[in-house]
């Protein structure tokens, strides 16, 4: 498989930082923090390949061998036609389960939160300004849930909202039959347990916001779905959405 960033091939962890550094550069590029640990997990064997635990999780979920074709770190996905910042994915992976093509949008975490804002908080913060954020939020919630932000949606983390939408947008762009939004969490002894607990709550709330998964039991190392979304704007209605969480325990 090939890992690259807009052309240059990435053949090592050092290349990853050179060609696809995290937004805050060296400040985020630390051992036991998500950006660097994600890169290291794809080069454990000295060459580019998916982490064994990811391959196993995918093969269990889709009940077939997975062929990995391409991975793109720090991949920007345009959510709509509005100006401003769009979705910056930690890693987009293109792979195949049998004859089905899958696009995976990976969000790496240690104990970093799912962004600073809830949907409602961000909406209220920008509603009386000239920002495109309120219109974007309305479009995204209509595309994913078929309604504008209500009490349930307003409590969700905005990062999770646009990450799920971006997964489907990128899946359609790659003519994939399936889209998977996967949170890859890297755990170690020094992490803040309260932050981990909050992330778990935020993830559960997001998963349960989809009617098909409203009563789903949330466990570690699982892939749930498929979920059908109404679609709208750039978000397709024809691509089934899967939601997953993978835990890697660091030694």
DABELJO-V729280 format. One record per residue. SS is DSSP state (h for helix, s for strand, l for the rest). NEAR is the number of other ideal C-beta (glycine too) atoms within 8 Angstrom. D_CENTER is the distance of its C-alpha to the mean C-alpha in Angstrom with 2 decimals. Layout:
ss->SS near->NEAR d_center->D_CENTER
ss->SS near->NEAR d_center->D_CENTER
This chain:
ss->l near->9 d_center->20.29
ss->s near->8 d_center->19.68
ss->s near->13 d_center->17.32
ss->s near->12 d_center->18.06
ss->s near->10 d_center->17.47
ss->l near->4 d_center->19.42
ss->l near->4 d_center->22.23
ss->s near->8 d_center->22.96
ss->s near->7 d_center->22.17
ss->l near->13 d_center->20.64
ss->l near->7 d_center->22.89
ss->l near->7 d_center->22.41
ss->h near->9 d_center->20.54
ss->h near->6 d_center->22.99
ss->h near->11 d_center->22.13
ss->h near->14 d_center->18.42
ss->h near->11 d_center->19.53
ss->h near->7 d_center->22.17
ss->h near->11 d_center->20.23
ss->l near->9 d_center->16.65
ss->l near->9 d_center->17.16
ss->l near->8 d_center->14.85
ss->l near->5 d_center->15.84
ss->l near->6 d_center->18.52
ss->h near->8 d_center->19.83
ss->h near->6 d_center->21.90
ss->h near->6 d_center->21.34
ss->l near->12 d_center->17.81
ss->l near->11 d_center->18.93
ss->l near->8 d_center->20.46
ss->l near->5 d_center->20.90
ss->l near->10 d_center->19.07
ss->l near->11 d_center->16.52
ss->h near->13 d_center->12.90
ss->h near->12 d_center->13.17
ss->h near->13 d_center->16.31
ss->h near->15 d_center->15.67
ss->h near->15 d_center->12.68
ss->h near->12 d_center->15.19
ss->h near->9 d_center->17.97
ss->h near->12 d_center->16.36
ss->l near->14 d_center->16.40
ss->l near->12 d_center->20.04
ss->l near->8 d_center->21.65
ss->l near->5 d_center->24.20
ss->l near->4 d_center->25.15
ss->l near->6 d_center->23.51
ss->l near->10 d_center->20.12
ss->l near->8 d_center->18.84
ss->l near->10 d_center->15.90
ss->l near->9 d_center->16.35
ss->h near->6 d_center->18.78
ss->h near->9 d_center->16.96
ss->h near->12 d_center->13.94
ss->h near->11 d_center->16.55
ss->h near->8 d_center->18.43
ss->h near->13 d_center->15.72
ss->h near->13 d_center->15.02
ss->h near->11 d_center->18.77
ss->h near->7 d_center->19.53
ss->h near->10 d_center->17.21
ss->h near->11 d_center->18.39
ss->l near->5 d_center->21.83
ss->l near->7 d_center->22.37
ss->l near->6 d_center->21.99
ss->s near->12 d_center->18.93
ss->s near->6 d_center->19.78
ss->s near->12 d_center->17.43
ss->s near->8 d_center->18.29
ss->s near->10 d_center->16.23
ss->s near->15 d_center->13.44
ss->s near->12 d_center->12.75
ss->s near->14 d_center->11.78
ss->s near->12 d_center->11.29
ss->s near->10 d_center->10.94
ss->s near->8 d_center->11.88
ss->s near->12 d_center->11.45
ss->l near->8 d_center->14.22
ss->l near->13 d_center->13.68
ss->l near->8 d_center->17.45
ss->l near->2 d_center->20.83
ss->l near->8 d_center->21.00
ss->l near->3 d_center->21.62
ss->l near->7 d_center->19.71
ss->l near->3 d_center->16.34
ss->l near->9 d_center->13.43
ss->s near->11 d_center->9.68
ss->s near->9 d_center->9.40
ss->s near->16 d_center->6.48
ss->s near->11 d_center->7.43
ss->s near->15 d_center->7.92
ss->s near->13 d_center->8.32
ss->s near->12 d_center->10.58
ss->s near->13 d_center->13.36
ss->s near->12 d_center->15.37
ss->s near->10 d_center->17.99
ss->s near->11 d_center->19.05
ss->l near->7 d_center->22.69
ss->l near->3 d_center->23.13
ss->s near->10 d_center->19.75
ss->s near->11 d_center->17.22
ss->s near->17 d_center->13.54
ss->s near->15 d_center->10.66
ss->s near->14 d_center->7.58
ss->s near->16 d_center->4.31
ss->s near->13 d_center->4.06
ss->s near->13 d_center->3.91
ss->s near->13 d_center->7.67
ss->s near->12 d_center->10.12
ss->l near->13 d_center->13.88
ss->l near->8 d_center->15.32
ss->l near->7 d_center->13.77
ss->l near->9 d_center->13.09
ss->l near->10 d_center->10.27
ss->l near->8 d_center->12.22
ss->l near->3 d_center->15.93
ss->l near->10 d_center->16.29
ss->s near->10 d_center->16.40
ss->h near->16 d_center->16.55
ss->h near->10 d_center->20.31
ss->h near->9 d_center->20.94
ss->h near->12 d_center->19.34
ss->h near->13 d_center->21.12
ss->h near->7 d_center->24.40
ss->h near->8 d_center->24.14
ss->h near->10 d_center->24.03
ss->l near->7 d_center->26.04
ss->l near->3 d_center->29.39
ss->l near->5 d_center->28.39
ss->l near->2 d_center->28.10
ss->l near->7 d_center->24.31
ss->l near->8 d_center->22.28
ss->h near->11 d_center->19.72
ss->h near->10 d_center->21.58
ss->h near->8 d_center->21.86
ss->h near->11 d_center->18.20
ss->h near->14 d_center->17.33
ss->h near->10 d_center->20.02
ss->h near->11 d_center->18.80
ss->h near->13 d_center->15.21
ss->h near->14 d_center->16.67
ss->h near->12 d_center->19.30
ss->h near->12 d_center->16.99
ss->h near->13 d_center->14.82
ss->h near->10 d_center->17.68
ss->l near->6 d_center->20.82
ss->l near->8 d_center->22.05
ss->l near->6 d_center->22.04
ss->l near->11 d_center->20.86
ss->l near->7 d_center->23.04
ss->h near->5 d_center->23.45
ss->h near->7 d_center->20.67
ss->h near->14 d_center->18.04
ss->h near->12 d_center->19.38
ss->l near->9 d_center->18.57
ss->l near->14 d_center->14.82
ss->s near->13 d_center->12.60
ss->h near->12 d_center->12.15
ss->h near->10 d_center->8.86
ss->h near->13 d_center->7.45
ss->h near->16 d_center->9.74
ss->h near->11 d_center->8.91
ss->h near->13 d_center->5.15
ss->h near->13 d_center->6.63
ss->h near->14 d_center->9.49
ss->h near->14 d_center->8.20
ss->h near->15 d_center->7.02
ss->h near->15 d_center->10.63
ss->h near->14 d_center->12.18
ss->h near->15 d_center->11.24
ss->h near->14 d_center->12.33
ss->h near->12 d_center->15.51
ss->h near->6 d_center->16.10
ss->l near->9 d_center->16.19
ss->l near->5 d_center->18.26
ss->l near->13 d_center->16.09
ss->l near->7 d_center->17.24
ss->s near->14 d_center->14.03
ss->s near->16 d_center->10.31
ss->s near->15 d_center->7.94
ss->s near->14 d_center->4.53
ss->s near->13 d_center->5.13
ss->s near->11 d_center->5.76
ss->s near->14 d_center->8.50
ss->s near->12 d_center->11.22
ss->s near->14 d_center->14.33
ss->s near->10 d_center->17.37
ss->l near->9 d_center->20.78
ss->l near->3 d_center->24.02
ss->l near->4 d_center->23.84
ss->l near->11 d_center->20.81
ss->l near->6 d_center->21.49
ss->h near->6 d_center->21.71
ss->h near->6 d_center->21.74
ss->h near->11 d_center->18.40
ss->h near->11 d_center->16.96
ss->h near->8 d_center->18.70
ss->h near->9 d_center->17.38
ss->h near->13 d_center->13.72
ss->h near->9 d_center->14.79
ss->h near->8 d_center->16.54
ss->h near->13 d_center->13.83
ss->h near->13 d_center->11.52
ss->h near->9 d_center->14.68
ss->h near->10 d_center->15.63
ss->h near->13 d_center->12.54
ss->h near->12 d_center->12.92
ss->h near->11 d_center->16.63
ss->l near->10 d_center->16.50
ss->l near->11 d_center->16.27
ss->h near->4 d_center->19.90
ss->h near->8 d_center->19.41
ss->h near->12 d_center->17.69
ss->l near->8 d_center->19.89
ss->l near->5 d_center->21.82
ss->l near->8 d_center->19.40
ss->l near->4 d_center->20.01
ss->l near->10 d_center->17.02
ss->l near->5 d_center->17.42
ss->l near->5 d_center->15.97
ss->l near->8 d_center->14.79
ss->s near->10 d_center->14.37
ss->s near->11 d_center->12.75
ss->s near->10 d_center->13.91
ss->s near->11 d_center->14.89
ss->s near->8 d_center->15.62
ss->s near->12 d_center->15.35
ss->l near->7 d_center->17.29
ss->l near->12 d_center->16.68
ss->l near->9 d_center->19.57
ss->l near->9 d_center->17.93
ss->s near->8 d_center->19.50
ss->l near->6 d_center->19.67
ss->l near->8 d_center->17.09
ss->s near->13 d_center->15.03
ss->l near->10 d_center->16.80
ss->l near->9 d_center->18.33
ss->l near->5 d_center->19.11
ss->l near->12 d_center->15.83
ss->s near->10 d_center->15.08
ss->s near->15 d_center->11.66
ss->s near->14 d_center->10.74
ss->s near->15 d_center->8.83
ss->s near->13 d_center->9.04
ss->s near->12 d_center->9.67
ss->s near->12 d_center->11.44
ss->s near->8 d_center->14.01
ss->s near->12 d_center->15.93
ss->s near->6 d_center->19.22
ss->l near->8 d_center->20.55
ss->l near->2 d_center->24.31
